[in-house]
Amino acid sequence: MEVAAAKLIGAGIACVGLVGAGIGIGNVFGSYLAGALRNPGAAASQTTNLLLGFALCEATGLFGLVIALLILFAF
Amino acid sequence: MNLNPMEQFAVKPLIAEPLFALGGHPIYFTNQALLMIIVVIASSLFLTLAVKPGALVPSRAQSMAELSYEFVGNMIHSATGEDGLRFFPFVFTIFMFVLCCNFFGMIPGSFTVTSQIAVTLALALLVILTVIVTGFVKHGLGFLRLFVPKAPFGLLLLLVPIEVISFFTRPLSLSVRLFANMLAGHTMLAVFGGFVVALGAAGGILSVLSLGPMLLIIAILLLELLVAFLQAYVFAILTCIYLNEALHLHDHH
């Protein structure tokens, strides 16, 4: 019984990693907008970097979600 | 009524008998296989039939097909340069497959192929193997310079392991990103759908309140359509960026 409860709590704690992903994604898009409004001419050429930053940032947060799923379903 | 939000991700055999056995392991024809076949047939039929007239002033279907072609072409050209265009068929196939799987998954009652880690991991491994083979074919053993950036020797002791680790976590992050986005989005839709059903069945004033989550589902559905496109785009552009590194190492094209 305690093991089942600990698993659920652990999975919940592992999802806290997504907080960092949220902050990071906000930072990526916020910085892009700030830069794009200062220099709109260069904005279009940076969309690749924008999406790359977004994707890398999101992936690190999603590892936390994977750990949560592993705790719930694999152990 | 079953309100389990994870129910929709269950892979079920559609034919009770296994098709054949592979190394003693029975292979079934599942709902996932059916959806993948539908996606491949539908997207190839659409792309071939839409451009068949070849009209100078394109119809709606023809301009959609041409738009997707130009979109991927520009993406590859901007990310990898001229010689990356050799990989156009590869990247275009991956992009259209992931995009159509995501969109077919949005149809209520269907099955999201890309919410299975087995599918996304297979796609990601295909991409990484292509990158490694391309790199070794083009540069020979010089491809290993990818792991050695220009830096003083003391820093290299730290940088080389980091580069190696970051290279080998790529298939993992590429597959997990697509899988987790699809899984989380569809779970969220199912959870809010459960709210509507539970409130609607409660009766009285609560039934009226069920309109709230109903409207929210519509908003989330629109967001999910954006995510479905964005994840296919991210998957394709990361493929291009990895191919660019294999083709040009650290030099800028």
Contacts between the chains, C-beta under 8 A, distances in Angstrom:
chain1	res1	chain2	res2	distance
A	48	B	78	6.4
A	48	B	79	6.0
A	48	B	237	6.4
A	48	B	241	7.7
A	51	B	230	8.0
A	51	B	233	7.1
A	51	B	234	5.8
A	51	B	237	6.0
A	52	B	237	7.2
A	52	B	238	7.2
A	52	B	241	6.4
A	54	B	234	7.5
A	55	B	177	6.4
A	55	B	234	4.7
A	55	B	238	6.2
A	56	B	173	7.6
A	58	B	177	6.3
A	58	B	181	8.0
A	59	B	173	3.9
A	59	B	176	6.6
A	59	B	177	5.0
A	60	B	173	8.0
A	62	B	173	8.0
A	62	B	176	5.5
A	62	B	177	6.1
A	62	B	180	4.3
A	62	B	181	7.7
A	63	B	173	7.8
A	63	B	176	6.9
A	65	B	180	5.3
A	65	B	184	7.2
A	66	B	176	5.6
A	66	B	180	6.7
